[in-house]
Amino acid sequence: MHIQWFPGHMTKSLRLIEENIKLCDAVIYVLDARAVHSCFNPRFASIILEKPCLMLLNKSDLADDKVTNEWLKFFEKKNIRAIKSNASLNNLKRPLIEQLKNLLSDKIKAAQNKGVNKTLRAMVIGVPNSGKSSIINSVAQEKRAVTGDRPGVTRGKQWLRLSENVELLDTPGTLWNSFEDQNIARHLAYIGSIKDDILDILELSLCLIEELIKISPQNFKGRYDADLKKPPVEILKEICKKRAFLLQGQELDLERGAKAVLDDFRKGKVGNISLEKVSEETFIV
């Protein structure tokens, strides 16, 4: 299975980011804590340039907390500010404002010396379905940005006044136009950053089953009570039998089973699992 997805609207999205980055003082980079490396879009590197950056390891409630903390230490060593977040909780606004003010303290002081109360503007970027709009809604404490559990919901820019002197610019989730590393493509597909409609869901679920068993066999066993020594396709058949996923003639509905496994992972029903650990060699900031 070769995964490739770069719809036309993403070209416009990149152009929108390029055009508006000059209006912003900083960047809030939203990364899914389960796949931090894969969520780092190489196309953004040349766009955000030297802008101060705050990394938000989002959906941390679905990830392995130990691994997430290792990523936080990694960013600290790189002198990059990073915090973990969970957009479903309404406790992010204060730390986000504090982090932005700390990040831009020099600009704030320079403005104060001129007698100006500077308004801080930050652009929120990330791959599709990383939770950008949910974060904005969380910190706004009301629904302002359009959200959804599928990629490509946000299509235009959206400004939000977070406080008297802090504004956020939400942008559409954007991928890059070629996946040289299919492992990255699969991880993005697992977390829902790539549209399911263009994927071979059955094959993707078999890859996910194999990977989850390697990463966390105990969690997988606890969820499905499957024989982990069997090949992934046989394990999927077991899952379908136990859940009575059947077609006419009592044939197993493997497609439904495949979707259920993916859905279970995305909702954290298999446990708190991180697909990627810190890798100094491959992660590029």
N, C-alpha and C positions, 0 to 999 in steps of 0.2 A: 504494500500500500504506500503510495507516494502522496503526501499531503501538500497542497498548494492552494492558497486562498488570498487574493488581494483584489477585492471588488473596486469598481471605479470610484466610489465615493471616498475611498481611503486616500486616493491621490489628492482630492480636494481637501481632505482633512489635513494632510501634511502641509499643503499650501497655506491653509488657515493658520496652522501652528507657526509656520515660518513668518507669516505676515504680522502676527500678533505678539510674538515673543519679545519684540522690542518695546512693547508697552508694559512689560512685566519686570519686576525686580527680582523675582525668584521663581523656582519651579518646584512643584510638589509632584513627585514621581510615585505613582501608585503601582505597587507590585503585589501580586498574589503570593502570600507567604508560603504556599505549598510548592511554588515553582518560581523562585526569585530569579534565578539565572535566565530561564526561558522568557520571563516577562520583560527583560531588559531589551528594548527595541534599539538595534544599532542605528536605525535611521534618525533617532532622536539626538544622537551624540553630536552630529554636526549642526543641529538646529539650536539646541539649548546653549552650546558653546560654553562660555565662562559664567553663566548665570549660577548663583548660589542654589543648591539643590537640597531638598528635604525628601528622603526616601520614606514612604509609608508602606510597611509590610502589612498589607490588608488581609482580611479573612484569617487572621492569626488564630481565631478560635477553632478553625478547621485543620490547622497545621500542628506538627509536632513542636511543642513549645521549646524543647531543648535545641532543636535545629534552628528555630527562629531566633533564639538568643545567640546562637553561633553566628548567624548572619548579621545581627546587630553589632557583635564584636568585630566582625569583618569590616563593616562600614566604619566603625570607630577607628580602626587601624588605618583606614584610608582617609581619615579626617573628613568623612561625609556624615552629616547628621541623618539619623534614621530612628524611627519609632515604629512600634507595632500597633496595629489598629484593628478594630472590629466595627465595621460600619453599622451593624445592627444595634450597637449600644450608643446611647446619647451622652457620652462623656468625652468626646474628642475635641470639642470646640476650644476649651481653655488651653489644653496642651498644644494644640495646633497653632493658635495665636502666639503663645509663648515661644514656641520653636521658631516661628517666622520672625518674631521680633529679635530673638537671639541671633538668628542667621543674618539679619540685616541691621544689626546694631550700629555698624559704622555709618550706613546711609541715614539712619534715624538721627544719630548724633550730628552728622554734617548738616542735616536739614534744621535741627534744633538750633545749631550755632548761627543759622541764618534767620532764625525766628519763624521757621516754617514747621507746621505739624504735618509730617509727611504721611500720605496714604500709601500703604504697602499693597502692591498688586502681585499676586502669584498665579501662575498658570498651572492647572492640574492636568497631567498627562498620564498615559498608560495604555496598555493593550486592551482590546475589547473585553468586557465582562470582568475587569479587574476590581470593579466596585467604585469607580470614580464618582459617578453621580449619586450613589448611595451615601458616600462619604459627605458630599456636599449637602445632601438632604439632612444628614445626621448633624452636621455642625450648624446648619441653618435652623435646625429643630422644627422644620416644616418641609413639606414637599415642594421643592422649587425646580429641581432638575428631573427630567424624564428618566426613569429607571426601568430595568427589565432583566430577566435571567437569561438573556441571549445577547450575543454580540451585535454591535451596530445600532443600538437604540438611540444614542446621542449622535445627531447628525450635524449640528451647528454649534457655534460658540454660545456660551451662556455666562453672563457676569452675575456674581452674587456678592452683595455687601455683607461681610461677616461681622464686622463691628464698625465703629465710627471711622476707623482709619485702616481697615484691612478688607481687601476685595479679592475674590477668587474668580478665575476664568476657567470654566469647565470646557473641555475639548472632546471631540469624538475619539473613541478608542481606535487605535491605528496599529496595524502590523507592518511588516516590511514585505517587499515584493518577491522575495525568494528565500525559501528555507533550505540552506545547504545542509543543515543538521536536522535530519528527520526525527531525531530524539526530542529536539526542542519542539518541533511541529506536533509530535504526539502529546507532549506535556501540555502544550497550549490547547490541544483538542480535548484532553481529559478535563481541563478546568473550565471548558466552555468558551474559550476565546476565539475558536474557529467554528463557523456555522455547521451545525450537525447535518444539515441537508446536503452538504457537498462531501460528507465523509462516508466511508464504509463502516458503519456503526458496529457490525458484527466483528470485523477484523480488528477494529480499534478496541473493542471490549476485551478481546482475547489478549491483545498486547497489554492492556491495563491489568487484567487478571494476573498475567505472568509477572508484571512489575510489582503489583501489590503484595504478592506472595513472597517476593524477594525482600521487599522493604519491611513488611510487617505481617509475617505469616500468622502470628497470634491473633491480630485483629481480624484478618481475613477469615480465619478458622472460626472465630467467635461470631462473626456475622452470618456465615453461610454453612457452617458445619460440613465443609466439603473435604474430600480426600485430596490433600495438597500434593500428593505424589502423582496424581493423574495429569495428563496434558490439559491445557486451558480449555480446549473445546469440550472435553469430557466433564470438566468442572462446571462449565456453563450449562451443559445438559443436566447435571445434577441439580443446579439451581432452578432450572425450568421445571423439572419434575416436582421438586419440593414446593414450588409456588404455583403449581398447576397452570403453567403457561403453555397452553395447548391450542393447536389448530384443529380444523375438522379432521376426523379420522384418527384422533389422539396423537397426531404428529407434534413434536416439540416446537414451540414458537421461539426459536433461537433469537430472532430479531427483538422480540419483546424482552427476553432475558438480557440481551446485550444492553438495551436501553436502561433496564433496571439497574444493572451493575454500574453503568456510568452515572446514573442519577444518584445511586447510593453513595458513590465516592464524592460527587459534587456537593452533596448535602451533609457530608461528614458522618454518614451512617456506618461506614466501615471503620471509623475511628479517626483520631487526629493523626494525619499522615502527611509528611513532607516528601515530595518527589525528588528534591534536590538538596544535597548538603553543600556546604561552602567548598568552593574550588578556586584556589588562588590562580591556578593555571589558565582556566577557561573564562572566568568572569572578567568582563571588561567594563570599567567605569569611565 
